[in-house]
């Protein structure tokens, strides 16, 4: 189980590094997924999260700069990693996000995921 999660997670990181956000989500989000940014309420459901991401990409994202994974660990149905993401937004600002990502997996898919940003 841990080997499959680690393999899936590495593939997700490859997709994210290539700015293939939607492909990663379509492939690896569980239908009943809950994604949570920090202390915000979770965004529930695969389709809701896909729509949310598409809206961000189409309306706010100007340029993808980079996505770099720093550390990664997998134990049982859980994974944890740290990463840095840099984006240029349509309003002219640059978004640099350092994040820690904690994930619960179910059936080889992301079931619950929480992002802690700085």
Biopython code that builds the backbone (N, CA, C, O; Angstrom):
import numpy as np
from Bio.PDB.StructureBuilder import StructureBuilder

atoms = [
    (1, "UNK", "N", (0.829, -1.200, 0.000)),
    (1, "UNK", "CA", (0.000, 0.000, 0.000)),
    (1, "UNK", "C", (0.868, 1.256, 0.000)),
    (1, "UNK", "O", (0.642, 2.164, -0.801)),
    (2, "UNK", "N", (1.860, 1.316, 0.894)),
    (2, "UNK", "CA", (2.712, 2.504, 0.964)),
    (2, "UNK", "C", (3.473, 2.716, -0.336)),
    (2, "UNK", "O", (3.666, 3.853, -0.767)),
    (3, "UNK", "N", (3.909, 1.622, -0.965)),
    (3, "UNK", "CA", (4.641, 1.750, -2.230)),
    (3, "UNK", "C", (3.770, 2.363, -3.310)),
    (3, "UNK", "O", (4.244, 3.183, -4.096)),
    (4, "UNK", "N", (2.480, 1.970, -3.360)),
    (4, "UNK", "CA", (1.576, 2.526, -4.368)),
    (4, "UNK", "C", (1.303, 3.999, -4.100)),
    (4, "UNK", "O", (1.274, 4.804, -5.031)),
    (5, "UNK", "N", (1.105, 4.356, -2.839)),
    (5, "UNK", "CA", (0.880, 5.760, -2.492)),
    (5, "UNK", "C", (2.116, 6.586, -2.861)),
    (5, "UNK", "O", (1.993, 7.672, -3.429)),
    (6, "UNK", "N", (3.292, 6.078, -2.542)),
    (6, "UNK", "CA", (4.518, 6.805, -2.873)),
    (6, "UNK", "C", (4.655, 6.974, -4.392)),
    (6, "UNK", "O", (5.044, 8.043, -4.865)),
    (7, "UNK", "N", (4.340, 5.934, -5.146)),
    (7, "UNK", "CA", (4.397, 6.008, -6.613)),
    (7, "UNK", "C", (3.399, 7.046, -7.133)),
    (7, "UNK", "O", (3.745, 7.860, -7.989)),
    (8, "UNK", "N", (2.163, 7.022, -6.620)),
    (8, "UNK", "CA", (1.144, 7.989, -7.036)),
    (8, "UNK", "C", (1.568, 9.408, -6.690)),
    (8, "UNK", "O", (1.418, 10.321, -7.501)),
    (9, "UNK", "N", (2.092, 9.590, -5.497)),
    (9, "UNK", "CA", (2.504, 10.915, -5.049)),
    (9, "UNK", "C", (3.645, 11.465, -5.912)),
    (9, "UNK", "O", (3.645, 12.647, -6.258)),
    (10, "UNK", "N", (4.594, 10.631, -6.252)),
    (10, "UNK", "CA", (5.690, 11.071, -7.122)),
    (10, "UNK", "C", (5.151, 11.478, -8.488)),
    (10, "UNK", "O", (5.619, 12.451, -9.078)),
    (11, "UNK", "N", (4.165, 10.731, -8.993)),
    (11, "UNK", "CA", (3.569, 11.096, -10.282)),
    (11, "UNK", "C", (2.824, 12.426, -10.172)),
    (11, "UNK", "O", (2.907, 13.254, -11.079)),
    (12, "UNK", "N", (2.102, 12.638, -9.081)),
    (12, "UNK", "CA", (1.428, 13.920, -8.855)),
    (12, "UNK", "C", (2.442, 15.052, -8.873)),
    (12, "UNK", "O", (2.208, 16.084, -9.502)),
    (13, "UNK", "N", (3.553, 14.872, -8.196)),
    (13, "UNK", "CA", (4.576, 15.916, -8.145)),
    (13, "UNK", "C", (5.148, 16.195, -9.532)),
    (13, "UNK", "O", (5.427, 17.347, -9.862)),
    (14, "UNK", "N", (5.326, 15.159, -10.344)),
    (14, "UNK", "CA", (5.782, 15.357, -11.721)),
    (14, "UNK", "C", (4.766, 16.194, -12.503)),
    (14, "UNK", "O", (5.137, 17.126, -13.218)),
    (15, "UNK", "N", (3.482, 15.852, -12.358)),
    (15, "UNK", "CA", (2.437, 16.601, -13.063)),
    (15, "UNK", "C", (2.385, 18.059, -12.608)),
    (15, "UNK", "O", (2.266, 18.963, -13.434)),
    (16, "UNK", "N", (2.472, 18.287, -11.307)),
    (16, "UNK", "CA", (2.432, 19.642, -10.782)),
    (16, "UNK", "C", (3.634, 20.452, -11.260)),
    (16, "UNK", "O", (3.500, 21.638, -11.559)),
    (17, "UNK", "N", (4.797, 19.826, -11.334)),
    (17, "UNK", "CA", (5.998, 20.524, -11.806)),
    (17, "UNK", "C", (5.870, 20.928, -13.274)),
    (17, "UNK", "O", (6.572, 21.825, -13.740)),
    (18, "UNK", "N", (4.971, 20.260, -14.000)),
    (18, "UNK", "CA", (4.722, 20.583, -15.416)),
    (18, "UNK", "C", (3.460, 21.436, -15.581)),
    (18, "UNK", "O", (2.979, 21.623, -16.699)),
    (19, "UNK", "N", (2.926, 21.951, -14.472)),
    (19, "UNK", "CA", (1.712, 22.783, -14.467)),
    (19, "UNK", "C", (0.482, 22.019, -14.956)),
    (19, "UNK", "O", (-0.454, 22.624, -15.480)),
    (20, "UNK", "N", (0.476, 20.711, -14.791)),
    (20, "UNK", "CA", (-0.662, 19.884, -15.193)),
    (20, "UNK", "C", (-1.575, 19.655, -13.986)),
    (20, "UNK", "O", (-1.813, 18.521, -13.571)),
    (21, "UNK", "N", (-2.076, 20.761, -13.438)),
    (21, "UNK", "CA", (-2.876, 20.718, -12.217)),
    (21, "UNK", "C", (-4.174, 19.929, -12.415)),
    (21, "UNK", "O", (-4.527, 19.086, -11.590)),
    (22, "UNK", "N", (-4.870, 20.205, -13.500)),
    (22, "UNK", "CA", (-6.166, 19.554, -13.745)),
    (22, "UNK", "C", (-5.972, 18.060, -13.987)),
    (22, "UNK", "O", (-6.744, 17.247, -13.479)),
    (23, "UNK", "N", (-4.961, 17.695, -14.748)),
    (23, "UNK", "CA", (-4.686, 16.273, -14.990)),
    (23, "UNK", "C", (-4.400, 15.547, -13.681)),
    (23, "UNK", "O", (-4.891, 14.440, -13.463)),
    (24, "UNK", "N", (-3.607, 16.168, -12.808)),
    (24, "UNK", "CA", (-3.308, 15.553, -11.507)),
    (24, "UNK", "C", (-4.587, 15.360, -10.696)),
    (24, "UNK", "O", (-4.789, 14.313, -10.081)),
    (25, "UNK", "N", (-5.445, 16.375, -10.701)),
    (25, "UNK", "CA", (-6.690, 16.293, -9.927)),
    (25, "UNK", "C", (-7.642, 15.264, -10.515)),
    (25, "UNK", "O", (-8.235, 14.478, -9.776)),
    (26, "UNK", "N", (-7.795, 15.258, -11.830)),
    (26, "UNK", "CA", (-8.691, 14.290, -12.465)),
    (26, "UNK", "C", (-8.234, 12.862, -12.199)),
    (26, "UNK", "O", (-9.061, 11.971, -12.004)),
    (27, "UNK", "N", (-6.937, 12.643, -12.191)),
    (27, "UNK", "CA", (-6.382, 11.307, -12.022)),
    (27, "UNK", "C", (-6.402, 10.842, -10.577)),
    (27, "UNK", "O", (-6.696, 9.677, -10.311)),
    (28, "UNK", "N", (-6.094, 11.731, -9.637)),
    (28, "UNK", "CA", (-5.814, 11.284, -8.273)),
    (28, "UNK", "C", (-6.788, 11.740, -7.189)),
    (28, "UNK", "O", (-6.637, 11.326, -6.039)),
    (29, "UNK", "N", (-7.771, 12.566, -7.501)),
    (29, "UNK", "CA", (-8.743, 12.931, -6.472)),
    (29, "UNK", "C", (-9.838, 11.874, -6.367)),
    (29, "UNK", "O", (-10.390, 11.433, -7.375)),
    (30, "UNK", "N", (-10.138, 11.482, -5.157)),
    (30, "UNK", "CA", (-11.265, 10.594, -4.872)),
    (30, "UNK", "C", (-12.553, 11.371, -5.140)),
    (30, "UNK", "O", (-12.578, 12.587, -4.952)),
    (31, "UNK", "N", (-13.604, 10.714, -5.567)),
    (31, "UNK", "CA", (-14.874, 11.406, -5.839)),
    (31, "UNK", "C", (-15.384, 12.168, -4.625)),
    (31, "UNK", "O", (-16.003, 13.222, -4.770)),
    (32, "UNK", "N", (-15.127, 11.644, -3.425)),
    (32, "UNK", "CA", (-15.606, 12.262, -2.182)),
    (32, "UNK", "C", (-14.510, 13.056, -1.470)),
    (32, "UNK", "O", (-14.536, 13.193, -0.247)),
    (33, "UNK", "N", (-13.566, 13.570, -2.219)),
    (33, "UNK", "CA", (-12.412, 14.280, -1.657)),
    (33, "UNK", "C", (-12.837, 15.515, -0.862)),
    (33, "UNK", "O", (-13.865, 16.135, -1.134)),
    (34, "UNK", "N", (-12.014, 15.846, 0.124)),
    (34, "UNK", "CA", (-12.124, 17.113, 0.855)),
    (34, "UNK", "C", (-10.736, 17.745, 0.864)),
    (34, "UNK", "O", (-9.789, 17.173, 1.404)),
    (35, "UNK", "N", (-10.622, 18.926, 0.264)),
    (35, "UNK", "CA", (-9.368, 19.675, 0.251)),
    (35, "UNK", "C", (-9.535, 20.902, 1.133)),
    (35, "UNK", "O", (-10.552, 21.593, 1.064)),
    (36, "UNK", "N", (-8.542, 21.167, 1.955)),
    (36, "UNK", "CA", (-8.639, 22.274, 2.916)),
    (36, "UNK", "C", (-7.372, 23.107, 2.910)),
    (36, "UNK", "O", (-6.264, 22.581, 3.020)),
    (37, "UNK", "N", (-7.548, 24.411, 2.781)),
    (37, "UNK", "CA", (-6.449, 25.375, 2.854)),
    (37, "UNK", "C", (-6.381, 25.907, 4.280)),
    (37, "UNK", "O", (-7.283, 26.618, 4.723)),
    (38, "UNK", "N", (-5.317, 25.565, 4.998)),
    (38, "UNK", "CA", (-5.144, 26.054, 6.362)),
    (38, "UNK", "C", (-6.350, 25.787, 7.234)),
    (38, "UNK", "O", (-6.784, 24.643, 7.375)),
    (39, "UNK", "N", (-6.900, 26.855, 7.825)),
    (39, "UNK", "CA", (-8.057, 26.719, 8.713)),
    (39, "UNK", "C", (-9.388, 27.000, 8.016)),
    (39, "UNK", "O", (-10.426, 27.082, 8.674)),
    (40, "UNK", "N", (-9.365, 27.148, 6.697)),
    (40, "UNK", "CA", (-10.607, 27.368, 5.962)),
    (40, "UNK", "C", (-11.467, 26.110, 5.946)),
    (40, "UNK", "O", (-10.979, 25.010, 6.206)),
    (41, "UNK", "N", (-12.741, 26.281, 5.639)),
    (41, "UNK", "CA", (-13.644, 25.136, 5.511)),
    (41, "UNK", "C", (-13.190, 24.275, 4.336)),
    (41, "UNK", "O", (-12.679, 24.802, 3.348)),
    (42, "UNK", "N", (-13.370, 22.956, 4.431)),
    (42, "UNK", "CA", (-12.962, 22.098, 3.327)),
    (42, "UNK", "C", (-13.820, 22.309, 2.083)),
    (42, "UNK", "O", (-15.012, 22.603, 2.169)),
    (43, "UNK", "N", (-13.179, 22.151, 0.925)),
    (43, "UNK", "CA", (-13.885, 22.155, -0.359)),
    (43, "UNK", "C", (-14.172, 20.687, -0.668)),
    (43, "UNK", "O", (-13.251, 19.883, -0.810)),
    (44, "UNK", "N", (-15.459, 20.345, -0.771)),
    (44, "UNK", "CA", (-15.865, 18.942, -0.848)),
    (44, "UNK", "C", (-16.268, 18.526, -2.254)),
    (44, "UNK", "O", (-16.960, 19.247, -2.973)),
    (45, "UNK", "N", (-15.807, 17.336, -2.617)),
    (45, "UNK", "CA", (-16.191, 16.727, -3.880)),
    (45, "UNK", "C", (-15.203, 16.990, -4.998)),
    (45, "UNK", "O", (-14.680, 18.096, -5.135)),
    (46, "UNK", "N", (-14.953, 15.964, -5.796)),
    (46, "UNK", "CA", (-14.000, 16.070, -6.906)),
    (46, "UNK", "C", (-14.410, 17.143, -7.902)),
    (46, "UNK", "O", (-13.591, 17.980, -8.280)),
    (47, "UNK", "N", (-15.674, 17.130, -8.336)),
    (47, "UNK", "CA", (-16.101, 18.082, -9.355)),
    (47, "UNK", "C", (-16.038, 19.518, -8.849)),
    (47, "UNK", "O", (-15.646, 20.419, -9.591)),
    (48, "UNK", "N", (-16.420, 19.741, -7.594)),
    (48, "UNK", "CA", (-16.343, 21.091, -7.021)),
    (48, "UNK", "C", (-14.901, 21.596, -7.052)),
    (48, "UNK", "O", (-14.643, 22.741, -7.423)),
    (49, "UNK", "N", (-13.969, 20.733, -6.658)),
    (49, "UNK", "CA", (-12.564, 21.126, -6.620)),
    (49, "UNK", "C", (-11.989, 21.343, -8.010)),
    (49, "UNK", "O", (-11.169, 22.240, -8.205)),
    (50, "UNK", "N", (-12.408, 20.534, -8.978)),
    (50, "UNK", "CA", (-11.981, 20.745, -10.360)),
    (50, "UNK", "C", (-12.493, 22.087, -10.883)),
    (50, "UNK", "O", (-11.749, 22.835, -11.518)),
    (51, "UNK", "N", (-13.763, 22.390, -10.616)),
    (51, "UNK", "CA", (-14.340, 23.666, -11.044)),
    (51, "UNK", "C", (-13.614, 24.836, -10.399)),
    (51, "UNK", "O", (-13.336, 25.838, -11.059)),
    (52, "UNK", "N", (-13.304, 24.713, -9.104)),
    (52, "UNK", "CA", (-12.598, 25.758, -8.362)),
    (52, "UNK", "C", (-11.218, 26.011, -8.978)),
    (52, "UNK", "O", (-10.824, 27.160, -9.177)),
    (53, "UNK", "N", (-10.492, 24.940, -9.277)),
    (53, "UNK", "CA", (-9.145, 25.059, -9.849)),
    (53, "UNK", "C", (-9.199, 25.648, -11.258)),
    (53, "UNK", "O", (-8.391, 26.507, -11.608)),
    (54, "UNK", "N", (-10.147, 25.185, -12.058)),
    (54, "UNK", "CA", (-10.307, 25.731, -13.412)),
    (54, "UNK", "C", (-10.598, 27.228, -13.368)),
    (54, "UNK", "O", (-10.068, 27.990, -14.176)),
    (55, "UNK", "N", (-11.437, 27.645, -12.430)),
    (55, "UNK", "CA", (-11.758, 29.067, -12.281)),
    (55, "UNK", "C", (-10.493, 29.866, -11.951)),
    (55, "UNK", "O", (-10.263, 30.932, -12.522)),
    (56, "UNK", "N", (-9.675, 29.347, -11.028)),
    (56, "UNK", "CA", (-8.431, 30.018, -10.674)),
    (56, "UNK", "C", (-7.502, 30.121, -11.884)),
    (56, "UNK", "O", (-6.961, 31.190, -12.165)),
    (57, "UNK", "N", (-7.321, 29.017, -12.595)),
    (57, "UNK", "CA", (-6.425, 28.989, -13.757)),
    (57, "UNK", "C", (-6.903, 29.966, -14.831)),
    (57, "UNK", "O", (-6.105, 30.710, -15.401)),
    (58, "UNK", "N", (-8.195, 29.959, -15.101)),
    (58, "UNK", "CA", (-8.732, 30.791, -16.188)),
    (58, "UNK", "C", (-8.831, 32.271, -15.843)),
    (58, "UNK", "O", (-8.719, 33.121, -16.726)),
    (59, "UNK", "N", (-9.040, 32.589, -14.564)),
    (59, "UNK", "CA", (-9.309, 33.970, -14.193)),
    (59, "UNK", "C", (-8.198, 34.685, -13.433)),
    (59, "UNK", "O", (-8.183, 35.915, -13.380)),
    (60, "UNK", "N", (-7.267, 33.935, -12.842)),
    (60, "UNK", "CA", (-6.240, 34.583, -12.024)),
    (60, "UNK", "C", (-4.810, 34.266, -12.428)),
    (60, "UNK", "O", (-3.920, 35.098, -12.253)),
    (61, "UNK", "N", (-4.579, 33.083, -12.961)),
    (61, "UNK", "CA", (-3.207, 32.656, -13.258)),
    (61, "UNK", "C", (-2.723, 33.240, -14.577)),
    (61, "UNK", "O", (-3.361, 33.078, -15.617)),
    (62, "UNK", "N", (-1.587, 33.920, -14.515)),
    (62, "UNK", "CA", (-0.945, 34.446, -15.719)),
    (62, "UNK", "C", (0.143, 33.494, -16.196)),
    (62, "UNK", "O", (0.225, 33.172, -17.381)),
    (63, "UNK", "N", (0.994, 33.038, -15.243)),
    (63, "UNK", "CA", (2.129, 32.194, -15.617)),
    (63, "UNK", "C", (2.508, 31.280, -14.460)),
    (63, "UNK", "O", (2.608, 31.719, -13.314)),
    (64, "UNK", "N", (2.717, 30.020, -14.768)),
    (64, "UNK", "CA", (3.264, 29.066, -13.807)),
    (64, "UNK", "C", (4.776, 29.206, -13.845)),
    (64, "UNK", "O", (5.371, 29.160, -14.922)),
    (65, "UNK", "N", (5.409, 29.376, -12.686)),
    (65, "UNK", "CA", (6.860, 29.524, -12.630)),
    (65, "UNK", "C", (7.518, 28.219, -12.194)),
    (65, "UNK", "O", (8.402, 27.705, -12.881)),
    (66, "UNK", "N", (7.083, 27.676, -11.037)),
    (66, "UNK", "CA", (7.731, 26.439, -10.556)),
    (66, "UNK", "C", (6.933, 25.781, -9.442)),
    (66, "UNK", "O", (6.118, 26.414, -8.770)),
    (67, "UNK", "N", (7.192, 24.501, -9.269)),
    (67, "UNK", "CA", (6.670, 23.723, -8.148)),
    (67, "UNK", "C", (7.779, 22.764, -7.750)),
    (67, "UNK", "O", (8.109, 21.849, -8.505)),
    (68, "UNK", "N", (8.352, 22.963, -6.578)),
    (68, "UNK", "CA", (9.487, 22.166, -6.111)),
    (68, "UNK", "C", (9.134, 21.441, -4.824)),
    (68, "UNK", "O", (8.765, 22.076, -3.836)),
    (69, "UNK", "N", (9.242, 20.119, -4.824)),
    (69, "UNK", "CA", (9.009, 19.317, -3.624)),
    (69, "UNK", "C", (10.315, 19.200, -2.861)),
    (69, "UNK", "O", (11.364, 18.927, -3.445)),
    (70, "UNK", "N", (10.246, 19.409, -1.552)),
    (70, "UNK", "CA", (11.440, 19.384, -0.707)),
    (70, "UNK", "C", (11.603, 18.055, 0.034)),
    (70, "UNK", "O", (12.666, 17.438, -0.024)),
    (71, "UNK", "N", (10.557, 17.617, 0.725)),
    (71, "UNK", "CA", (10.603, 16.405, 1.535)),
    (71, "UNK", "C", (9.310, 15.635, 1.332)),
    (71, "UNK", "O", (8.283, 16.210, 0.971)),
    (72, "UNK", "N", (9.369, 14.305, 1.570)),
    (72, "UNK", "CA", (8.167, 13.494, 1.412)),
    (72, "UNK", "C", (8.267, 12.282, 2.330)),
    (72, "UNK", "O", (9.334, 11.690, 2.494)),
    (73, "UNK", "N", (7.121, 11.926, 2.930)),
    (73, "UNK", "CA", (7.055, 10.727, 3.767)),
    (73, "UNK", "C", (5.695, 10.059, 3.563)),
    (73, "UNK", "O", (4.682, 10.730, 3.365)),
    (74, "UNK", "N", (5.694, 8.728, 3.615)),
    (74, "UNK", "CA", (4.462, 7.951, 3.489)),
    (74, "UNK", "C", (4.452, 6.907, 4.586)),
    (74, "UNK", "O", (5.443, 6.211, 4.811)),
    (75, "UNK", "N", (3.306, 6.806, 5.275)),
    (75, "UNK", "CA", (3.125, 5.751, 6.263)),
    (75, "UNK", "C", (1.663, 5.338, 6.257)),
    (75, "UNK", "O", (0.777, 6.168, 6.459)),
    (76, "UNK", "N", (1.412, 4.063, 6.028)),
    (76, "UNK", "CA", (0.040, 3.577, 5.962)),
    (76, "UNK", "C", (-0.718, 4.287, 4.858)),
    (76, "UNK", "O", (-0.246, 4.357, 3.723)),
    (77, "UNK", "N", (-1.897, 4.817, 5.185)),
    (77, "UNK", "CA", (-2.732, 5.547, 4.218)),
    (77, "UNK", "C", (-2.481, 7.052, 4.254)),
    (77, "UNK", "O", (-3.318, 7.827, 3.792)),
    (78, "UNK", "N", (-1.352, 7.470, 4.791)),
    (78, "UNK", "CA", (-1.088, 8.893, 4.961)),
    (78, "UNK", "C", (0.234, 9.279, 4.296)),
    (78, "UNK", "O", (1.193, 8.507, 4.275)),
    (79, "UNK", "N", (0.251, 10.491, 3.759)),
    (79, "UNK", "CA", (1.498, 11.041, 3.228)),
    (79, "UNK", "C", (1.632, 12.482, 3.694)),
    (79, "UNK", "O", (0.661, 13.136, 4.075)),
    (80, "UNK", "N", (2.861, 12.943, 3.648)),
    (80, "UNK", "CA", (3.179, 14.308, 4.061)),
    (80, "UNK", "C", (4.342, 14.776, 3.195)),
    (80, "UNK", "O", (5.297, 14.032, 2.971)),
    (81, "UNK", "N", (4.257, 16.003, 2.713)),
    (81, "UNK", "CA", (5.392, 16.552, 1.986)),
    (81, "UNK", "C", (5.415, 18.067, 2.130)),
    (81, "UNK", "O", (4.416, 18.692, 2.485)),
    (82, "UNK", "N", (6.575, 18.637, 1.847)),
    (82, "UNK", "CA", (6.723, 20.086, 1.819)),
    (82, "UNK", "C", (7.116, 20.489, 0.397)),
    (82, "UNK", "O", (7.802, 19.750, -0.309)),
    (83, "UNK", "N", (6.665, 21.675, -0.001)),
    (83, "UNK", "CA", (6.923, 22.136, -1.363)),
    (83, "UNK", "C", (6.889, 23.652, -1.419)),
    (83, "UNK", "O", (6.382, 24.316, -0.515)),
    (84, "UNK", "N", (7.438, 24.182, -2.498)),
    (84, "UNK", "CA", (7.346, 25.603, -2.814)),
    (84, "UNK", "C", (6.724, 25.738, -4.188)),
    (84, "UNK", "O", (7.071, 25.007, -5.116)),
    (85, "UNK", "N", (5.795, 26.688, -4.311)),
    (85, "UNK", "CA", (5.147, 26.956, -5.589)),
    (85, "UNK", "C", (5.224, 28.451, -5.859)),
    (85, "UNK", "O", (4.990, 29.276, -4.976)),
    (86, "UNK", "N", (5.559, 28.777, -7.103)),
    (86, "UNK", "CA", (5.612, 30.179, -7.502)),
    (86, "UNK", "C", (4.756, 30.370, -8.747)),
    (86, "UNK", "O", (4.893, 29.644, -9.733)),
    (87, "UNK", "N", (3.871, 31.360, -8.682)),
    (87, "UNK", "CA", (2.964, 31.677, -9.776)),
    (87, "UNK", "C", (2.970, 33.178, -10.005)),
    (87, "UNK", "O", (3.160, 33.953, -9.068)),
    (88, "UNK", "N", (2.764, 33.587, -11.249)),
    (88, "UNK", "CA", (2.534, 35.000, -11.555)),
    (88, "UNK", "C", (1.049, 35.132, -11.866)),
    (88, "UNK", "O", (0.495, 34.378, -12.666)),
    (89, "UNK", "N", (0.414, 36.113, -11.212)),
    (89, "UNK", "CA", (-1.024, 36.294, -11.352)),
    (89, "UNK", "C", (-1.339, 37.418, -12.331)),
    (89, "UNK", "O", (-0.496, 38.269, -12.616)),
    (90, "UNK", "N", (-2.559, 37.403, -12.838)),
    (90, "UNK", "CA", (-2.986, 38.382, -13.832)),
    (90, "UNK", "C", (-2.995, 39.806, -13.287)),
    (90, "UNK", "O", (-2.930, 40.763, -14.059)),
    (91, "UNK", "N", (-3.075, 39.957, -11.963)),
    (91, "UNK", "CA", (-3.057, 41.306, -11.389)),
    (91, "UNK", "C", (-1.637, 41.868, -11.283)),
    (91, "UNK", "O", (-1.436, 42.966, -10.763)),
    (92, "UNK", "N", (-0.648, 41.106, -11.780)),
    (92, "UNK", "CA", (0.735, 41.557, -11.771)),
    (92, "UNK", "C", (1.535, 41.104, -10.563)),
    (92, "UNK", "O", (2.748, 41.307, -10.518)),
    (93, "UNK", "N", (0.888, 40.499, -9.594)),
    (93, "UNK", "CA", (1.593, 40.041, -8.402)),
    (93, "UNK", "C", (2.191, 38.649, -8.616)),
    (93, "UNK", "O", (1.805, 37.906, -9.518)),
    (94, "UNK", "N", (3.143, 38.334, -7.750)),
    (94, "UNK", "CA", (3.741, 36.999, -7.735)),
    (94, "UNK", "C", (3.302, 36.304, -6.463)),
    (94, "UNK", "O", (3.383, 36.879, -5.378)),
    (95, "UNK", "N", (2.838, 35.069, -6.590)),
    (95, "UNK", "CA", (2.435, 34.278, -5.433)),
    (95, "UNK", "C", (3.519, 33.242, -5.183)),
    (95, "UNK", "O", (3.736, 32.350, -6.004)),
    (96, "UNK", "N", (4.195, 33.361, -4.054)),
    (96, "UNK", "CA", (5.185, 32.369, -3.632)),
    (96, "UNK", "C", (4.618, 31.686, -2.406)),
    (96, "UNK", "O", (4.422, 32.318, -1.368)),
    (97, "UNK", "N", (4.359, 30.408, -2.525)),
    (97, "UNK", "CA", (3.739, 29.664, -1.444)),
    (97, "UNK", "C", (4.660, 28.545, -0.993)),
    (97, "UNK", "O", (5.021, 27.661, -1.770)),
    (98, "UNK", "N", (5.032, 28.601, 0.279)),
    (98, "UNK", "CA", (5.722, 27.469, 0.902)),
    (98, "UNK", "C", (4.646, 26.708, 1.641)),
    (98, "UNK", "O", (3.901, 27.289, 2.431)),
    (99, "UNK", "N", (4.557, 25.408, 1.392)),
    (99, "UNK", "CA", (3.467, 24.656, 1.982)),
    (99, "UNK", "C", (3.912, 23.298, 2.497)),
    (99, "UNK", "O", (4.861, 22.686, 2.006)),
    (100, "UNK", "N", (3.174, 22.858, 3.517)),
    (100, "UNK", "CA", (3.254, 21.486, 4.007)),
    (100, "UNK", "C", (1.898, 20.870, 3.681)),
    (100, "UNK", "O", (0.857, 21.478, 3.930)),
    (101, "UNK", "N", (1.914, 19.677, 3.131)),
    (101, "UNK", "CA", (0.689, 19.036, 2.666)),
    (101, "UNK", "C", (0.529, 17.687, 3.352)),
    (101, "UNK", "O", (1.376, 16.803, 3.224)),
    (102, "UNK", "N", (-0.579, 17.545, 4.086)),
    (102, "UNK", "CA", (-0.903, 16.294, 4.775)),
    (102, "UNK", "C", (-2.081, 15.639, 4.063)),
    (102, "UNK", "O", (-3.113, 16.275, 3.849)),
    (103, "UNK", "N", (-1.928, 14.367, 3.697)),
    (103, "UNK", "CA", (-2.918, 13.688, 2.870)),
    (103, "UNK", "C", (-3.322, 12.348, 3.459)),
    (103, "UNK", "O", (-2.481, 11.581, 3.930)),
    (104, "UNK", "N", (-4.626, 12.076, 3.427)),
    (104, "UNK", "CA", (-5.160, 10.749, 3.711)),
    (104, "UNK", "C", (-5.599, 10.157, 2.376)),
    (104, "UNK", "O", (-6.296, 10.813, 1.602)),
    (105, "UNK", "N", (-5.196, 8.926, 2.107)),
    (105, "UNK", "CA", (-5.486, 8.245, 0.851)),
    (105, "UNK", "C", (-6.556, 7.178, 1.054)),
    (105, "UNK", "O", (-6.639, 6.560, 2.116)),
    (106, "UNK", "N", (-7.372, 6.972, 0.025)),
    (106, "UNK", "CA", (-8.392, 5.918, 0.043)),
    (106, "UNK", "C", (-8.502, 5.361, -1.372)),
    (106, "UNK", "O", (-8.716, 6.112, -2.323)),
    (107, "UNK", "N", (-8.356, 4.059, -1.510)),
    (107, "UNK", "CA", (-8.439, 3.401, -2.821)),
    (107, "UNK", "C", (-7.444, 3.979, -3.823)),
    (107, "UNK", "O", (-7.749, 4.083, -5.011)),
    (108, "UNK", "N", (-6.252, 4.357, -3.348)),
    (108, "UNK", "CA", (-5.222, 4.886, -4.221)),
    (108, "UNK", "C", (-5.434, 6.320, -4.668)),
    (108, "UNK", "O", (-4.725, 6.816, -5.543)),
    (109, "UNK", "N", (-6.418, 6.989, -4.063)),
    (109, "UNK", "CA", (-6.762, 8.370, -4.433)),
    (109, "UNK", "C", (-6.657, 9.279, -3.207)),
    (109, "UNK", "O", (-6.697, 8.814, -2.068)),
    (110, "UNK", "N", (-6.524, 10.572, -3.458)),
    (110, "UNK", "CA", (-6.500, 11.564, -2.382)),
    (110, "UNK", "C", (-7.916, 11.702, -1.841)),
    (110, "UNK", "O", (-8.841, 12.075, -2.562)),
    (111, "UNK", "N", (-8.067, 11.391, -0.547)),
    (111, "UNK", "CA", (-9.379, 11.420, 0.085)),
    (111, "UNK", "C", (-9.583, 12.687, 0.917)),
    (111, "UNK", "O", (-10.617, 13.347, 0.816)),
    (112, "UNK", "N", (-8.593, 13.012, 1.733)),
    (112, "UNK", "CA", (-8.608, 14.244, 2.509)),
    (112, "UNK", "C", (-7.198, 14.834, 2.425)),
    (112, "UNK", "O", (-6.198, 14.141, 2.611)),
    (113, "UNK", "N", (-7.155, 16.136, 2.139)),
    (113, "UNK", "CA", (-5.853, 16.776, 2.022)),
    (113, "UNK", "C", (-5.930, 18.168, 2.609)),
    (113, "UNK", "O", (-6.901, 18.895, 2.402)),
    (114, "UNK", "N", (-4.885, 18.532, 3.349)),
    (114, "UNK", "CA", (-4.852, 19.851, 3.980)),
    (114, "UNK", "C", (-3.519, 20.505, 3.672)),
    (114, "UNK", "O", (-2.462, 19.885, 3.779)),
    (115, "UNK", "N", (-3.592, 21.787, 3.282)),
    (115, "UNK", "CA", (-2.421, 22.576, 2.918)),
    (115, "UNK", "C", (-2.169, 23.614, 4.000)),
    (115, "UNK", "O", (-3.058, 24.382, 4.367)),
    (116, "UNK", "N", (-0.957, 23.621, 4.498)),
    (116, "UNK", "CA", (-0.530, 24.625, 5.483)),
    (116, "UNK", "C", (0.461, 25.528, 4.772)),
    (116, "UNK", "O", (1.497, 25.056, 4.302)),
    (117, "UNK", "N", (0.160, 26.833, 4.681)),
    (117, "UNK", "CA", (0.967, 27.771, 3.907)),
    (117, "UNK", "C", (1.728, 28.752, 4.799)),
    (117, "UNK", "O", (1.336, 29.052, 5.927)),
    (118, "UNK", "N", (2.821, 29.227, 4.241)),
    (118, "UNK", "CA", (3.519, 30.375, 4.852)),
    (118, "UNK", "C", (3.934, 31.309, 3.751)),
    (118, "UNK", "O", (4.538, 32.348, 4.018)),
]
sb = StructureBuilder()
sb.init_structure("model")
sb.init_model(0)
sb.init_chain("A")
sb.init_seg("    ")
for serial, (resi, resn, name, xyz) in enumerate(atoms, 1):
    if name == "N":
        sb.init_residue(resn, " ", resi, " ")
    sb.init_atom(name, np.array(xyz, "f"), 0.0, 1.0, " ", f" {name:<3s}", serial, name[0])
structure = sb.get_structure()
